[in-house]
């Protein structure tokens, strides 16, 4: 997904969002993907900022 010519959603972010939906937990989703909680949090925050 792009906004203003910038890619805002990639395959890894889609995986993270799906796992957040399934587990109801950012911590659980990030752990499942081998990401730190802070890195996952920042990815979601970047998406929120990009989409406004």
N, C-alpha and C positions, 0 to 999 in steps of 0.2 A: 504494500500500500504506500502510495506517495501523496505528499501534500506540498504544494509549492515547489515541485521538482525534487523534493527531498524524500528519500525512503524513510518512513516512520515505523513500518512494521516489517520485520524479517521472519524467517522460519523459526529461529530460536525464540523470539518474542511470542510468536503464536503458540509454540509448545508451552512456554511459561504461562501464558494466559489460560490455556486449556487446563493445565494442571491446577492453577489457582481456582478455576471454576469447579473442577472435580473434587478437590480436597477442601476448598474453603479456607485455605491457608497459604499465605505467601511463603512462610518458613518451610512448610512441607513441600511445596512446589519447587522452591529453589534447591532444597536438599536433594530432591529426586533428580534434578538436572545437574547436580554438582556445582551449583552456583552459591556464592555467599549470599546471605540475606541482603546485605547492603547493595550488592551488585544487582540483584533482582529488583529491589526497591527502586534503585536509580533507573533501571530500564522502564519500569512502569511509570515513574514520574516523568521521564523524558517523553513517553507516549502521551501522557496527559497534557503536558505542555504543548506538544506538537499539534494535538487535536483541538486544543483550546477548550 
